[in-house]
Amino acid sequence: MFYRYNIRNAFTLSCATFCALRLRQYKITGRQQPGQSKLGTKVNEVSLLQKRFTYFQPSFAAHNDMSFVFKLARDAIVSQITWPVETSNGKRLKETCMICFEDTDATQMFTVDGCFHRYCFSCMKQHVEVKLLNAMVASCPHEGCNTEVTIDSCGKFLDPKLVEIMSNRKKEASIAVSEKVYCAFPRCSALMSKSEVLQYTRTVMLVAEQSGARKCVKCHRFFCIYCKVPWHFDMTCIDYKRLNPHPAREDAMLNTLATKKRWRECIKCKHVIELAGGCYHITCRYLFFFFYGR
């Protein structure tokens, strides 16, 4: 149980209200004395707490409506969620996180843009990381709230690499399969749309559309959008392919492994797929259908 008067007693009162209804002979109105059971002890505790409030009104809920009780407790807690605390550096504001119910310094609380629900950095970090692991977009943890957690704001509590992953996933979902372009430099591999990278390249190369040269918006190096290699200066795509008939070393290694494992490449999105079980009729993540022939 919680013992902070201004915050946690509200939760104790609400939970005891629920328990009192489950065993109808125990009431917190003071009309009937409870026995010596654990519930009786809790009701006695609530009766003592009741005397410390200027106003007290018990609320009863059906035994299968626990969500109502917790909502009642949360509403009571939110009404008194911030309070000053004396420290060696003066007064500081404290808040109670509505997920872990820990008293947290107000500067370590995260506000969700749009809905203004607040949670501690630790709980938000766990919430967003779980969503990322399940390839989902993180939204506000508050029940019934669908406000999306913005990527930029996550930098307050997430590792920069995870922020970059979130940004890439959101961008990947927003670009059509036929429009996706990746930087040809392995250490970059930035995702772009064809129109985005073309517009960016036109600022430095007027004949970009005709030549096939593109400038990466992330690493700022040139690559060929058709050959998918670093830009071959003073050489057409036909000449490059004639002089380089074999794939790059990394691509050759992947092709060898794919052949050995009998993986297949989706002709639409170009992703390599392994059939773990089931029939040979495959629908890729972009809803393109093909046959996984052996």
TAZI-V240003 format. One line per field, one symbol per residue. burial: b if it has 9 or more other ideal C-beta (glycine too) atoms within 8 Angstrom, else e. A space follows every 10 residues. Layout:
# TAZI-V240003
burial->???
This chain:
# TAZI-V240003
burial->ebeeeebbbb bbbbbbbbbb beeeebbbee eeebeeeebb bbbbbbbebb eeeeeeebee beeeeeeebb bbbbebbeeb beeeeeeeee ebbbbbbbbe beebbbeebb ebeebebbbb bebbbebbbe bbeeeeebbb bbeebebbbe bebbeebbee ebbebbbbbb bbeebebebb bbbebeebeb bbbbebbbeb bbeebeebee ebbbbbbebe bbbbbebebb bbeeeebebb beeeeeeeee ebebbebbee eebbbbebbe eebebeeeee ebebeeebeb ebee
